[in-house]
């Protein structure tokens, strides 16, 4: 007849048995459990009676486990370990919510990071992992990535959740110090002899970029000027580096609105004149399928989209249009 759980001896008697079996001494077991040797002996006898087996061979000055005792010790030790692990899991503090985002170096450093900072000022319990690369176009498909900032919806698979962020708008910007020292720059023609900061062609051919380049040549042509021998003072494939150089007063950079807007709000950069170039391409936020049911991911997504909607109502720039954007 199988023993049912409700007829099992108390958990305490099994715990006492484990200690006695570990020491092979009722006296040492009593010392560990802070009870008398007689109390240990009585509890073991009660357990043996309940189970109908002998657990110890009692010798004059020692104890030995019987075969039944050895089998029970293995089961009891394993069972108590499982109980302890479960209790530790229950009592352990839950991991703080984590959001993993991916994008190009510029998208992460110049745009998303400021949003993360503002979001964490309200939700400091949320942690972020920001994966930035201009070379690895597969970051957005990593299982651990929740949100990705991408250019163009043709980079996505059917069924992925996309949220439109903003159009591509480009405009010359520089620091006020540079403007004061080298300006004024009233029109596009006045920029021809200025210190221009430009993106290297390697930036545009990187795997995570790979779309039509927008250069100073494009901006001048869209403004009605053909400058055949333009010589920028600094060229780099790293857009955040060029933006930082502009902030330090080293020249004028083509400012993608979403990447330099926070610096313009802080007055670290300023637009030279109202001649934005509209690029016929948009940016999107992709939410990975596995992250759709994560409340903190949805909260951050809504935070981003709500903030964008509010800011776009305040400023709606207009300008010329050209093929694709960065």
Secondary structure, 3 states (H helix, E strand, C coil): CCCCHHHCCCHHHHHHHHHHHHHCCHHHHHHHHCCCHHHHHHHHHHHHHHHCCCCEEECCCCEEECHHHHHHHHHHHHHHHHHHHHHHHHHCCCCCCEEEEEECHHHHHHHHHHHHHHHHHHCCCCEEEEEECCCCCCHHHCCCCCEEEEECHHHCCCCCEEEEEEEEEEEEEECHHHHHHHCCCCCHHHHCCCCEEEECHHHHHCCCCCCCCCCHHHHHHHCCCCCCCCCCCEEECCHHHHHHHHHCCCCEEEEEHHHHHHHHHCCCCEECCCCEEEEEEEEEEEECHHHCCCHHHHHHHHHHHHHHHHHHHHCCCCEEEECCCC
